[in-house]
Amino acid sequence: MSINDQVWFKSSHSGTQGDSCVEVAIAEVAVCVRDSKDVTRPHLSIGRDGWAQFVRSVAHD
């Protein structure tokens, strides 16, 4: 599956205006992150373990 075929989603905490959000897509070996204001720009790929550490870290702040 190419990155363009991924299902991208925003956090449920992203407000309705949609002017400053990131979107994520869960790929087979990574989590992909992109700017929702310009989806044509390159995305950032983070390994699943790294993403899990990030989520745990921000959940505790």
N, CA, C and O atoms as CSV, one atom per row, in Angstrom:
chain,resi,resn,atom,element,x,y,z
A,1,MET,N,N,0.852,-1.180,0.000
A,1,MET,CA,C,0.000,0.000,0.000
A,1,MET,C,C,0.893,1.236,0.000
A,1,MET,O,O,1.787,1.355,0.837
A,2,SER,N,N,0.660,2.141,-0.917
A,2,SER,CA,C,1.464,3.358,-0.970
A,2,SER,C,C,0.978,4.338,0.096
A,2,SER,O,O,-0.121,4.202,0.633
A,3,ILE,N,N,1.813,5.318,0.387
A,3,ILE,CA,C,1.456,6.302,1.411
A,3,ILE,C,C,0.206,7.078,1.006
A,3,ILE,O,O,-0.551,7.523,1.869
A,4,ASN,N,N,-0.017,7.246,-0.295
A,4,ASN,CA,C,-1.215,7.962,-0.739
A,4,ASN,C,C,-2.484,7.156,-0.504
A,4,ASN,O,O,-3.577,7.720,-0.457
A,5,ASP,N,N,-2.349,5.842,-0.357
A,5,ASP,CA,C,-3.503,4.987,-0.113
A,5,ASP,C,C,-3.801,4.814,1.378
A,5,ASP,O,O,-4.798,4.193,1.745
A,6,GLN,N,N,-2.947,5.356,2.224
A,6,GLN,CA,C,-3.153,5.227,3.662
A,6,GLN,C,C,-4.404,5.991,4.094
A,6,GLN,O,O,-4.809,6.958,3.450
A,7,VAL,N,N,-4.995,5.549,5.173
A,7,VAL,CA,C,-6.130,6.251,5.768
A,7,VAL,C,C,-5.565,7.231,6.796
A,7,VAL,O,O,-5.027,6.825,7.826
A,8,TRP,N,N,-5.694,8.517,6.504
A,8,TRP,CA,C,-5.192,9.570,7.384
A,8,TRP,C,C,-6.318,10.034,8.297
A,8,TRP,O,O,-7.472,10.108,7.873
A,9,PHE,N,N,-5.991,10.346,9.547
A,9,PHE,CA,C,-7.010,10.846,10.462
A,9,PHE,C,C,-6.414,11.872,11.408
A,9,PHE,O,O,-5.206,11.907,11.641
A,10,LYS,N,N,-7.299,12.712,11.950
A,10,LYS,CA,C,-6.917,13.732,12.925
A,10,LYS,C,C,-7.401,13.301,14.303
A,10,LYS,O,O,-8.305,12.475,14.426
A,11,SER,N,N,-6.807,13.853,15.306
A,11,SER,CA,C,-7.229,13.599,16.668
A,11,SER,C,C,-8.653,14.101,16.878
A,11,SER,O,O,-9.075,15.083,16.268
A,12,SER,N,N,-9.371,13.429,17.732
A,12,SER,CA,C,-10.720,13.900,18.074
A,12,SER,C,C,-10.650,15.209,18.863
A,12,SER,O,O,-11.667,15.880,19.040
A,13,HIS,N,N,-9.466,15.574,19.334
A,13,HIS,CA,C,-9.283,16.833,20.068
A,13,HIS,C,C,-8.956,17.995,19.149
A,13,HIS,O,O,-8.734,19.107,19.627
A,14,SER,N,N,-8.919,17.766,17.820
A,14,SER,CA,C,-8.534,18.803,16.857
A,14,SER,C,C,-9.643,19.804,16.646
A,14,SER,O,O,-9.828,19.833,15.429
A,15,GLY,N,N,-10.265,20.431,17.097
A,15,GLY,CA,C,-11.326,21.386,16.846
A,15,GLY,C,C,-11.960,21.277,15.456
A,15,GLY,O,O,-11.512,20.497,14.616
A,16,THR,N,N,-12.964,22.040,15.240
A,16,THR,CA,C,-13.719,21.974,13.985
A,16,THR,C,C,-13.179,22.917,12.921
A,16,THR,O,O,-13.550,22.788,11.754
A,17,GLN,N,N,-12.320,23.857,13.280
A,17,GLN,CA,C,-11.819,24.819,12.307
A,17,GLN,C,C,-10.758,24.211,11.401
A,17,GLN,O,O,-10.598,24.660,10.266
A,18,GLY,N,N,-10.043,23.224,11.860
A,18,GLY,CA,C,-9.076,22.506,11.042
A,18,GLY,C,C,-7.901,23.315,10.549
A,18,GLY,O,O,-7.293,22.968,9.536
A,19,ASP,N,N,-7.564,24.401,11.253
A,19,ASP,CA,C,-6.500,25.261,10.743
A,19,ASP,C,C,-5.122,24.947,11.304
A,19,ASP,O,O,-4.138,25.516,10.832
A,20,SER,N,N,-5.011,24.086,12.267
A,20,SER,CA,C,-3.679,23.765,12.802
A,20,SER,C,C,-3.661,22.335,13.339
A,20,SER,O,O,-3.585,22.106,14.546
A,21,CYS,N,N,-3.730,21.407,12.439
A,21,CYS,CA,C,-3.797,20.005,12.835
A,21,CYS,C,C,-2.700,19.196,12.154
A,21,CYS,O,O,-2.174,19.573,11.107
A,22,VAL,N,N,-2.383,18.106,12.765
A,22,VAL,CA,C,-1.575,17.094,12.100
A,22,VAL,C,C,-2.472,15.890,11.880
A,22,VAL,O,O,-3.443,15.674,12.606
A,23,GLU,N,N,-2.131,15.119,10.874
A,23,GLU,CA,C,-2.854,13.896,10.588
A,23,GLU,C,C,-1.890,12.737,10.721
A,23,GLU,O,O,-0.693,12.893,10.476
A,24,VAL,N,N,-2.389,11.589,11.101
A,24,VAL,CA,C,-1.563,10.397,11.195
A,24,VAL,C,C,-2.183,9.268,10.383
A,24,VAL,O,O,-3.397,9.210,10.184
A,25,ALA,N,N,-1.329,8.387,9.928
A,25,ALA,CA,C,-1.753,7.169,9.238
A,25,ALA,C,C,-0.923,6.031,9.801
A,25,ALA,O,O,0.287,6.168,9.982
A,26,ILE,N,N,-1.560,4.926,10.073
A,26,ILE,CA,C,-0.877,3.763,10.616
A,26,ILE,C,C,-0.456,2.867,9.454
A,26,ILE,O,O,-1.295,2.282,8.768
A,27,ALA,N,N,0.854,2.771,9.245
A,27,ALA,CA,C,1.400,1.914,8.191
A,27,ALA,C,C,1.872,0.603,8.824
A,27,ALA,O,O,1.822,0.445,10.043
A,28,GLU,N,N,2.319,-0.310,8.010
A,28,GLU,CA,C,2.712,-1.626,8.503
A,28,GLU,C,C,3.853,-1.561,9.518
A,28,GLU,O,O,3.809,-2.248,10.539
A,29,VAL,N,N,4.861,-0.752,9.255
A,29,VAL,CA,C,6.028,-0.712,10.150
A,29,VAL,C,C,6.249,0.655,10.786
A,29,VAL,O,O,7.209,0.833,11.536
A,30,ALA,N,N,5.388,1.614,10.506
A,30,ALA,CA,C,5.603,2.956,11.028
A,30,ALA,C,C,4.269,3.684,11.179
A,30,ALA,O,O,3.229,3.244,10.690
A,31,VAL,N,N,4.344,4.803,11.870
A,31,VAL,CA,C,3.228,5.732,11.935
A,31,VAL,C,C,3.680,6.958,11.150
A,31,VAL,O,O,4.764,7.491,11.388
A,32,CYS,N,N,2.857,7.396,10.229
A,32,CYS,CA,C,3.187,8.534,9.374
A,32,CYS,C,C,2.443,9.759,9.879
A,32,CYS,O,O,1.279,9.667,10.270
A,33,VAL,N,N,3.108,10.899,9.873
A,33,VAL,CA,C,2.537,12.148,10.370
A,33,VAL,C,C,2.701,13.205,9.288
A,33,VAL,O,O,3.761,13.306,8.670
A,34,ARG,N,N,1.650,13.996,9.056
A,34,ARG,CA,C,1.742,15.073,8.068
A,34,ARG,C,C,0.949,16.284,8.531
A,34,ARG,O,O,0.106,16.193,9.423
A,35,ASP,N,N,1.233,17.409,7.912
A,35,ASP,CA,C,0.550,18.672,8.173
A,35,ASP,C,C,-0.762,18.672,7.401
A,35,ASP,O,O,-0.757,18.532,6.178
A,36,SER,N,N,-1.869,18.825,8.087
A,36,SER,CA,C,-3.166,18.777,7.405
A,36,SER,C,C,-3.421,19.997,6.530
A,36,SER,O,O,-4.295,19.963,5.664
A,37,LYS,N,N,-2.669,21.074,6.745
A,37,LYS,CA,C,-2.865,22.274,5.918
A,37,LYS,C,C,-2.239,22.121,4.542
A,37,LYS,O,O,-2.655,22.801,3.604
A,38,ASP,N,N,-1.250,21.247,4.397
A,38,ASP,CA,C,-0.592,21.052,3.107
A,38,ASP,C,C,-0.179,19.588,2.984
A,38,ASP,O,O,0.955,19.221,3.291
A,39,VAL,N,N,-1.111,18.769,2.534
A,39,VAL,CA,C,-0.864,17.330,2.473
A,39,VAL,C,C,0.058,16.941,1.323
A,39,VAL,O,O,0.415,15.771,1.192
A,40,THR,N,N,0.448,17.900,0.492
A,40,THR,CA,C,1.380,17.603,-0.601
A,40,THR,C,C,2.832,17.599,-0.123
A,40,THR,O,O,3.712,17.080,-0.810
A,41,ARG,N,N,3.081,18.171,1.043
A,41,ARG,CA,C,4.443,18.186,1.588
A,41,ARG,C,C,4.817,16.802,2.094
A,41,ARG,O,O,3.934,15.993,2.380
A,42,PRO,N,N,6.098,16.517,2.210
A,42,PRO,CA,C,6.531,15.203,2.699
A,42,PRO,C,C,6.008,14.927,4.111
A,42,PRO,O,O,5.825,15.849,4.906
A,43,HIS,N,N,5.776,13.675,4.404
A,43,HIS,CA,C,5.331,13.274,5.729
A,43,HIS,C,C,6.534,12.796,6.544
A,43,HIS,O,O,7.618,12.574,6.005
A,44,LEU,N,N,6.326,12.648,7.814
A,44,LEU,CA,C,7.331,12.138,8.737
A,44,LEU,C,C,6.920,10.716,9.116
A,44,LEU,O,O,5.777,10.482,9.510
A,45,SER,N,N,7.841,9.779,9.000
A,45,SER,CA,C,7.574,8.396,9.397
A,45,SER,C,C,8.307,8.095,10.693
A,45,SER,O,O,9.501,8.367,10.824
A,46,ILE,N,N,7.585,7.534,11.645
A,46,ILE,CA,C,8.145,7.209,12.948
A,46,ILE,C,C,7.883,5.726,13.203
A,46,ILE,O,O,6.759,5.255,13.030
A,47,GLY,N,N,8.896,5.004,13.606
A,47,GLY,CA,C,8.707,3.589,13.927
A,47,GLY,C,C,7.631,3.415,14.990
A,47,GLY,O,O,7.404,4.306,15.809
A,48,ARG,N,N,6.977,2.275,14.971
A,48,ARG,CA,C,5.880,2.043,15.912
A,48,ARG,C,C,6.328,2.143,17.368
A,48,ARG,O,O,5.590,2.666,18.203
A,49,ASP,N,N,7.525,1.650,17.686
A,49,ASP,CA,C,8.016,1.749,19.060
A,49,ASP,C,C,8.253,3.208,19.453
A,49,ASP,O,O,7.903,3.623,20.558
A,50,GLY,N,N,8.838,3.971,18.557
A,50,GLY,CA,C,9.067,5.390,18.816
A,50,GLY,C,C,7.765,6.149,19.004
A,50,GLY,O,O,7.668,7.023,19.866
A,51,TRP,N,N,6.766,5.816,18.200
A,51,TRP,CA,C,5.452,6.462,18.312
A,51,TRP,C,C,4.822,6.117,19.670
A,51,TRP,O,O,4.257,6.987,20.333
A,52,ALA,N,N,4.918,4.869,20.070
A,52,ALA,CA,C,4.352,4.453,21.355
A,52,ALA,C,C,5.016,5.212,22.504
A,52,ALA,O,O,4.343,5.629,23.446
A,53,GLN,N,N,6.334,5.390,22.426
A,53,GLN,CA,C,7.041,6.160,23.464
A,53,GLN,C,C,6.568,7.607,23.472
A,53,GLN,O,O,6.355,8.186,24.537
A,54,PHE,N,N,6.403,8.192,22.291
A,54,PHE,CA,C,5.930,9.576,22.189
A,54,PHE,C,C,4.546,9.722,22.822
A,54,PHE,O,O,4.318,10.639,23.611
A,55,VAL,N,N,3.633,8.828,22.482
A,55,VAL,CA,C,2.266,8.907,23.006
A,55,VAL,C,C,2.266,8.748,24.524
A,55,VAL,O,O,1.564,9.475,25.227
A,56,ARG,N,N,3.056,7.795,25.030
A,56,ARG,CA,C,3.140,7.635,26.491
A,56,ARG,C,C,3.682,8.895,27.144
A,56,ARG,O,O,3.202,9.311,28.199
A,57,SER,N,N,4.678,9.500,26.518
A,57,SER,CA,C,5.300,10.697,27.076
A,57,SER,C,C,4.315,11.867,27.159
A,57,SER,O,O,4.214,12.521,28.197
A,58,VAL,N,N,3.599,12.127,26.080
A,58,VAL,CA,C,2.676,13.278,26.100
A,58,VAL,C,C,1.436,12.984,26.925
A,58,VAL,O,O,0.793,13.913,27.413
A,59,ALA,N,N,1.085,11.717,27.095
A,59,ALA,CA,C,-0.070,11.369,27.909
A,59,ALA,C,C,0.204,11.645,29.395
A,59,ALA,O,O,-0.724,11.867,30.172
A,60,HIS,N,N,1.470,11.628,29.774
A,60,HIS,CA,C,1.835,11.868,31.174
A,60,HIS,C,C,2.070,13.344,31.488
A,60,HIS,O,O,2.242,13.703,32.652
A,61,ASP,N,N,2.080,14.191,30.485
A,61,ASP,CA,C,2.327,15.638,30.720
A,61,ASP,C,C,1.051,16.386,30.993
A,61,ASP,O,O,1.080,17.597,31.209
